[in-house]
Amino acid sequence: MQSANMLLRKIVRSSVLPFAAQHGMKKDLFLLSRTLSLSLCLKQDKSCEPSEKLDLDEWKKVMKSGLQEEVSETVSEPKELSSLAAARETLEMWRLAGRAVPEKISEDQLKTFMECPSKSAKKKYLKFLHLKELYKKNDRRKAEEKRERKLEAQDQASKTDETKKSSFVCLWSSTMDKAYNWRAAQSMIFGQPLVFDMSYEKEMSVREVTNTVRQLVLSESFNRRSVDPFHIHFCNFKDDSLYEREFIKHYREAWDKLLITVTDQCYTEIFPKDKLIYLTADSPKVMKTFDHDKIYIVGSMVDKSIKTGVSLARAKRLGLETAALPLEKYLLWNTGAKNLTLDQMMHILLTLKDTADWKKALEFVPKRKYCGFVNKPVKELKKTLDLINTLKLGKGREKVEKQFAKNYPKKYKLKQK
């Protein structure tokens, strides 16, 4: 009986298991053979008849019928999937055998591999894919090495530049800061005052207040770096106001160390009224020259909705003199409001203080707001316009022609020709 069992196991291992390994049924058939052998042993135990013989032909029939059922189930699967899986298995076998096989292969490449007519063609195609994959890896590795070398060179160059410049830059920045602070400290004693009126918080939104503070920060930095800075006064400045909170956001610990005067008093309580001039675009009076003995007031307001007359009304209530910049006198102004930002006003006033040149000062007006500078005075332009109008109407033609020829001889000669 034991020899029969051994024979049965040899038959199963030699014939059935290789077939099952090719079709992915090794585990199921192993379990089937094991159950068959166990059932055989149980029957032998139950019968306990040593004279009874095992019919091997019957067991072969049973096992073949089971194999046919398993094979029929696997055949019912799509042919393409089974063929692709078989091709992948062959590729894995060739890779394990040490042949030139690519690590990653797509389905299209696998289909072309299956369509190869012979085994040598399949080997050549796989070798081609393997070499292509190696070239790509090599190019990628070279690019990464090149990038790493470039980054290392940049780091070394930046380190060398930093070591060369760090001492000089630190020395230069510290000395320049000392010089700027020294100038600002001198301006607090001897400089001309410039007042920023901080009483417009209620007329603005939160966004407009933040923009105002940003422009004031720029104005303070421009003033501190100038040759002859103003002594800046923030008047009508309330504690714990939105202005103060925004200034603390910008300056942080340096807010208490700024070389400016911050007070909640009005400028009329600090300076005499006859020296104060309120600069506003709504003023009917045009500023002709910069007066070093006067104290100019600028409203700390960013007016997005263009509320005209707010600063002018405030100056009139306080009984102060007002003035507007002569923009139309020196600039060919386009259509639009003549309101300028606070940092632009600071640039203009500093340039006027240093040079007294309106053309240089008004270069800080944005170019989008005007066409260019006026080359001739406005009075001469008005005279030429009057002459042209009189020539058109025909009144006093001879007299006008004589005057025109006297003023513009070249144009008169061209006209006669």
KEFI-776646 format. One record per residue (C-alpha): residue in three letters; x, y, z. Coordinates in Angstrom, 3 decimals, decimal comma. Example, Ala and Ser with C-alpha at 12.3 -4.5 7.8 and 13.67 -1.06 7.14 Angstrom:
% residues 2
ALA_12,300_-4,500_7,800
SER_13,670_-1,060_7,140
% end
This chain:
% residues 417
MET_0,000_0,000_0,000
GLN_2,800_2,403_0,818
SER_4,394_1,728_-2,535
ALA_1,091_2,578_-4,229
ASN_0,888_5,899_-2,380
MET_4,432_6,747_-3,323
LEU_3,674_5,906_-6,944
LEU_0,587_8,136_-6,902
ARG_2,567_11,067_-5,528
LYS_5,249_10,631_-8,201
ILE_2,626_10,626_-10,957
VAL_1,032_13,798_-9,604
ARG_4,363_15,624_-9,264
SER_5,713_14,541_-12,658
SER_2,654_15,068_-14,847
VAL_0,148_17,384_-13,211
LEU_2,216_19,930_-11,275
PRO_4,336_21,205_-14,216
PHE_1,174_21,691_-16,253
ALA_-0,419_23,554_-13,357
ALA_2,677_25,742_-12,890
GLN_2,436_26,911_-16,495
HIS_-1,233_27,881_-16,109
GLY_-1,093_29,318_-12,621
MET_-2,866_26,415_-10,889
LYS_-0,054_24,979_-8,802
LYS_-1,560_25,712_-5,404
ASP_-5,026_24,385_-6,258
LEU_-3,718_21,134_-7,680
PHE_-1,373_20,660_-4,774
LEU_-4,312_20,941_-2,436
LEU_-6,326_18,594_-4,648
SER_-3,600_15,966_-4,667
ARG_-3,221_16,314_-0,932
THR_-6,936_15,817_-0,338
LEU_-6,959_12,845_-2,665
SER_-4,076_11,199_-0,827
LEU_-5,692_11,934_2,551
SER_-9,037_10,523_1,419
LEU_-7,235_7,431_0,146
CYS_-5,543_6,954_3,484
LEU_-8,853_7,355_5,312
LYS_-10,504_4,768_3,110
GLN_-7,650_2,424_3,780
ASP_-8,060_2,951_7,512
LYS_-11,790_2,322_7,325
SER_-11,539_-0,808_5,241
CYS_-8,508_-2,217_7,037
GLU_-8,338_-4,891_4,454
PRO_-4,747_-5,508_3,356
SER_-5,811_-7,743_0,486
GLU_-7,721_-4,797_-1,222
LYS_-5,774_-3,292_-4,165
LEU_-5,687_0,354_-5,309
ASP_-7,084_1,006_-8,780
LEU_-4,651_3,604_-10,191
ASP_-6,491_3,988_-13,483
GLU_-9,625_5,225_-11,704
TRP_-7,649_7,845_-9,749
LYS_-5,967_9,040_-12,947
LYS_-9,363_9,505_-14,559
VAL_-10,609_11,531_-11,573
MET_-7,501_13,737_-11,561
LYS_-7,644_14,309_-15,335
SER_-11,295_15,320_-15,121
GLY_-10,408_17,856_-12,368
LEU_-7,550_19,189_-14,445
GLN_-9,802_19,587_-17,478
GLU_-12,321_21,573_-15,396
GLU_-9,537_23,877_-14,069
VAL_-8,096_24,381_-17,559
SER_-11,544_25,160_-19,003
GLU_-12,005_27,853_-16,325
THR_-8,640_29,466_-17,155
VAL_-9,305_29,329_-20,908
SER_-12,520_31,278_-20,401
GLU_-10,375_34,310_-19,418
PRO_-9,405_36,787_-22,184
LYS_-6,639_35,484_-24,375
GLU_-4,771_38,791_-24,462
LEU_-4,455_38,992_-20,686
SER_-3,222_35,434_-20,389
SER_-0,731_35,932_-23,211
LEU_0,515_39,209_-21,664
ALA_0,918_37,505_-18,304
ALA_2,821_34,641_-19,940
ALA_5,076_37,129_-21,735
ARG_5,770_38,939_-18,459
GLU_6,629_35,600_-16,825
THR_9,081_34,804_-19,614
LEU_10,647_38,224_-19,185
GLU_11,053_37,611_-15,451
MET_12,639_34,234_-16,195
TRP_15,073_35,824_-18,649
ARG_15,927_38,562_-16,154
LEU_16,655_35,970_-13,480
ALA_18,773_34,090_-16,001
GLY_20,929_37,229_-16,430
ARG_19,872_38,276_-19,914
ALA_19,586_41,912_-21,116
VAL_15,973_42,709_-20,195
PRO_14,578_46,208_-19,395
GLU_13,384_46,855_-15,862
LYS_10,191_48,601_-16,938
ILE_8,224_47,696_-20,050
SER_4,902_49,095_-21,229
GLU_1,987_47,137_-22,669
ASP_2,681_48,386_-26,200
GLN_6,292_47,264_-25,971
LEU_5,126_43,936_-24,562
LYS_2,756_43,470_-27,500
THR_5,529_44,219_-29,997
PHE_7,705_41,742_-28,115
MET_5,003_39,083_-28,517
GLU_4,637_39,887_-32,221
CYS_8,315_39,184_-32,892
PRO_8,549_36,226_-35,302
SER_11,452_34,377_-33,700
LYS_13,256_33,986_-30,415
SER_16,347_35,812_-31,676
ALA_14,178_38,759_-32,764
LYS_12,658_38,847_-29,285
LYS_16,137_38,848_-27,727
LYS_17,285_41,687_-30,024
TYR_14,189_43,757_-29,248
LEU_14,659_43,290_-25,499
LYS_18,339_44,211_-25,804
PHE_17,358_47,380_-27,691
LEU_14,899_48,349_-24,931
HIS_17,490_47,568_-22,273
LEU_20,123_49,790_-23,933
LYS_17,574_52,576_-24,400
GLU_16,732_52,410_-20,707
LEU_20,432_52,520_-19,790
TYR_21,008_55,594_-21,994
LYS_18,094_57,385_-20,332
LYS_19,406_56,565_-16,864
ASN_22,862_57,743_-17,842
ASP_21,549_61,048_-19,240
ARG_19,479_61,591_-16,112
ARG_22,471_60,888_-13,894
LYS_24,674_63,293_-15,878
ALA_22,046_66,049_-15,666
GLU_21,741_65,590_-11,900
GLU_25,528_65,660_-11,480
LYS_25,747_68,816_-13,598
ARG_23,043_70,510_-11,552
GLU_24,748_69,522_-8,310
ARG_28,094_70,873_-9,563
LYS_26,420_74,127_-10,593
LEU_24,753_74,507_-7,198
GLU_28,031_73,773_-5,415
ALA_29,839_76,371_-7,542
GLN_27,132_78,952_-6,803
ASP_27,310_78,212_-3,100
GLN_31,088_78,529_-3,084
ALA_30,936_81,768_-5,085
SER_28,286_83,235_-2,773
LYS_30,307_82,196_0,270
THR_33,457_83,812_-1,089
ASP_31,543_86,967_-2,051
GLU_29,919_87,083_1,349
THR_33,248_86,691_3,110
LYS_34,723_89,458_0,945
LYS_31,787_91,836_1,174
SER_30,337_91,066_4,583
SER_32,905_93,067_6,525
PHE_32,716_96,015_4,122
VAL_28,922_95,933_3,891
CYS_28,508_95,748_7,645
LEU_30,946_98,619_8,140
TRP_29,301_100,674_5,381
SER_25,747_100,082_6,599
SER_26,635_100,858_10,208
THR_28,456_104,065_9,265
MET_25,673_105,192_6,924
ASP_23,032_104,491_9,561
LYS_25,023_106,563_12,011
ALA_25,299_109,382_9,473
TYR_21,579_109,283_8,674
ASN_20,638_109,223_12,335
TRP_23,042_112,085_13,017
ARG_21,403_114,165_10,270
ALA_17,928_113,354_11,579
ALA_19,018_114,284_15,101
GLN_20,401_117,588_13,813
SER_17,165_118,283_11,930
MET_15,200_117,879_15,173
ILE_17,176_120,836_16,557
PHE_17,982_123,000_13,516
GLY_15,849_121,628_10,676
GLN_12,777_123,127_9,046
PRO_9,581_121,584_10,462
LEU_7,236_119,625_8,211
VAL_3,849_118,747_9,695
PHE_1,703_115,722_8,839
ASP_-1,908_116,200_9,948
MET_-3,057_112,869_11,468
SER_-6,693_113,864_12,052
TYR_-8,249_112,063_9,054
GLU_-8,704_108,576_10,456
LYS_-12,504_108,852_10,576
GLU_-12,713_109,918_6,909
MET_-10,888_106,762_5,713
SER_-11,447_103,028_5,638
VAL_-9,057_100,538_7,242
ARG_-7,419_99,810_3,890
GLU_-6,903_103,515_3,212
VAL_-5,320_103,981_6,666
THR_-2,862_101,127_6,013
ASN_-1,916_102,694_2,652
THR_-1,458_106,067_4,370
VAL_0,879_104,567_6,976
ARG_2,860_102,776_4,259
GLN_3,351_106,062_2,397
LEU_4,358_107,811_5,619
VAL_6,972_105,126_6,310
LEU_8,428_105,710_2,836
SER_8,369_109,474_3,408
GLU_10,256_109,113_6,697
SER_12,935_106,926_5,064
PHE_13,366_109,366_2,138
ASN_13,625_112,287_4,563
ARG_16,198_110,501_6,760
ARG_18,420_109,749_3,742
SER_18,319_113,277_2,312
VAL_21,139_115,811_2,613
ASP_19,098_118,347_4,557
PRO_16,134_116,515_6,148
PHE_12,973_118,056_7,591
HIS_12,014_117,865_11,237
ILE_8,895_115,716_10,860
HIS_5,935_116,343_13,185
PHE_2,989_113,934_13,489
CYS_0,320_116,222_14,971
ASN_-3,178_115,243_16,204
PHE_-1,811_111,719_16,767
LYS_-4,038_109,771_19,166
ASP_-2,774_106,936_21,361
ASP_-4,030_103,429_20,548
SER_-5,402_104,658_17,225
LEU_-5,386_102,728_13,967
TYR_-2,475_104,891_12,825
GLU_-0,393_103,823_15,828
ARG_-1,193_100,129_15,433
GLU_-0,154_100,214_11,768
PHE_3,061_102,094_12,594
ILE_3,956_99,475_15,238
LYS_3,402_96,730_12,635
HIS_5,951_98,388_10,355
TYR_8,556_99,648_12,826
ARG_8,053_97,215_15,772
GLU_10,641_98,044_18,484
ALA_12,095_100,945_16,436
TRP_8,842_102,934_16,677
ASP_9,858_104,462_20,017
LYS_13,360_105,242_18,698
LEU_12,367_107,240_15,595
LEU_13,888_110,715_15,380
ILE_10,561_112,460_14,766
THR_8,114_114,362_16,947
VAL_4,816_112,613_17,679
THR_2,197_114,585_19,590
ASP_-1,551_114,674_20,151
GLN_-1,548_118,480_20,031
CYS_-2,723_120,478_17,042
TYR_-0,117_122,303_14,954
THR_-1,814_125,621_15,732
GLU_-0,927_125,056_19,406
ILE_2,764_124,445_18,619
PHE_3,560_126,922_15,800
PRO_2,348_130,480_15,088
LYS_-0,503_130,643_12,553
ASP_1,180_133,207_10,318
LYS_3,954_130,715_9,522
LEU_1,684_127,772_8,671
ILE_0,744_126,920_5,057
TYR_-1,621_124,017_4,385
LEU_-0,752_122,239_1,106
THR_-3,914_121,001_-0,584
ALA_-4,834_120,388_-4,237
ASP_-8,181_122,183_-3,726
SER_-6,600_125,523_-2,817
PRO_-7,265_128,435_-5,222
LYS_-3,836_129,907_-4,415
VAL_-0,874_128,455_-6,348
MET_2,506_128,042_-4,682
LYS_5,177_130,008_-6,577
THR_8,378_129,441_-4,602
PHE_9,495_127,376_-1,662
ASP_9,774_129,442_1,509
HIS_12,332_128,177_4,036
ASP_10,796_130,259_6,835
LYS_7,321_128,770_6,485
ILE_6,015_125,534_7,976
TYR_4,162_123,385_5,464
ILE_1,333_121,051_6,480
VAL_0,407_117,917_4,537
GLY_-2,806_116,015_5,227
SER_-2,108_112,365_6,067
MET_-4,855_110,966_3,925
VAL_-5,178_108,518_1,030
ASP_-8,362_109,513_-0,742
LYS_-9,541_106,643_-2,952
SER_-13,036_108,085_-3,351
ILE_-11,593_111,613_-4,011
LYS_-13,453_113,563_-1,345
THR_-12,700_117,054_-2,575
GLY_-12,449_119,956_-0,167
VAL_-11,903_118,037_3,098
SER_-8,423_119,408_3,837
LEU_-9,319_122,852_2,441
ALA_-12,340_123,062_4,741
ARG_-10,199_122,076_7,723
ALA_-7,610_124,764_6,904
LYS_-10,334_127,405_6,550
ARG_-11,869_126,451_9,890
LEU_-8,484_126,938_11,537
GLY_-7,876_130,179_9,648
LEU_-4,701_128,998_7,902
GLU_-3,147_129,978_4,602
THR_-3,442_127,365_1,855
ALA_-1,482_126,637_-1,324
ALA_-1,477_124,154_-4,198
LEU_1,422_122,938_-6,297
PRO_1,748_124,690_-9,704
LEU_1,148_121,546_-11,699
GLU_-0,681_123,179_-14,630
LYS_1,923_125,918_-14,866
TYR_4,809_123,522_-15,512
LEU_3,078_120,368_-16,742
LEU_0,791_119,649_-19,694
TRP_-1,746_117,965_-17,443
ASN_-4,076_115,227_-18,613
THR_-7,593_114,831_-17,348
GLY_-7,742_113,581_-13,787
ALA_-7,341_114,590_-10,149
LYS_-4,199_116,408_-9,041
ASN_-3,882_114,466_-5,786
LEU_-0,399_113,068_-5,147
THR_0,770_110,438_-2,668
LEU_2,557_111,399_0,548
ASP_5,929_109,992_-0,526
GLN_5,693_111,915_-3,831
MET_4,970_115,105_-1,877
MET_8,003_114,392_0,315
HIS_10,242_113,972_-2,767
ILE_8,942_117,221_-4,286
LEU_9,392_119,247_-1,087
LEU_12,906_117,879_-0,440
THR_13,968_118,686_-4,026
LEU_12,516_122,191_-3,794
LYS_14,290_122,719_-0,500
ASP_17,638_121,637_-1,947
THR_17,486_123,048_-5,501
ALA_14,485_125,450_-5,755
ASP_13,932_123,995_-9,256
TRP_10,313_123,184_-10,051
LYS_11,213_121,139_-13,112
LYS_13,433_118,788_-11,084
ALA_10,908_118,637_-8,266
LEU_7,931_117,843_-10,489
GLU_9,765_114,929_-12,110
PHE_8,456_112,867_-9,175
VAL_4,889_113,311_-10,441
PRO_3,798_110,056_-12,161
LYS_4,319_110,190_-15,928
ARG_0,843_108,831_-16,595
LYS_-0,716_112,055_-15,254
TYR_0,842_114,518_-17,713
CYS_2,051_114,688_-21,323
GLY_5,234_116,663_-20,715
PHE_6,694_119,908_-19,404
VAL_5,615_123,328_-20,661
ASN_8,518_124,790_-22,657
LYS_7,245_128,393_-22,789
PRO_5,505_130,441_-20,100
VAL_1,731_130,432_-20,083
LYS_1,489_134,164_-20,860
GLU_3,332_133,765_-24,163
LEU_1,107_130,843_-25,099
LYS_-1,958_132,966_-24,373
LYS_-0,590_135,777_-26,569
THR_-0,087_133,431_-29,517
LEU_-3,600_132,025_-29,060
ASP_-5,073_135,562_-29,041
LEU_-3,156_136,432_-32,192
ILE_-4,399_133,310_-33,958
ASN_-7,988_134,071_-32,941
THR_-7,792_137,659_-34,169
LEU_-6,310_136,510_-37,475
LYS_-9,175_134,099_-37,915
LEU_-11,787_136,767_-37,164
GLY_-10,075_139,409_-39,378
LYS_-10,086_142,243_-36,802
GLY_-7,053_144,478_-37,135
ARG_-5,410_142,094_-39,562
GLU_-2,531_144,348_-40,589
LYS_-1,712_145,312_-37,035
VAL_-1,792_141,712_-35,926
GLU_0,357_140,597_-38,839
LYS_2,992_143,200_-38,000
GLN_3,037_142,088_-34,376
PHE_3,183_138,438_-35,435
ALA_6,080_139,189_-37,822
LYS_7,881_141,022_-35,051
ASN_7,446_138,217_-32,546
TYR_7,888_135,279_-34,928
PRO_9,893_136,370_-38,022
LYS_10,733_132,849_-39,195
LYS_7,140_131,647_-39,114
TYR_5,969_134,848_-40,877
LYS_8,430_134,330_-43,748
LEU_7,321_130,739_-44,173
LYS_3,710_131,867_-44,210
GLN_4,384_134,446_-46,981
LYS_6,103_131,812_-49,109
% end
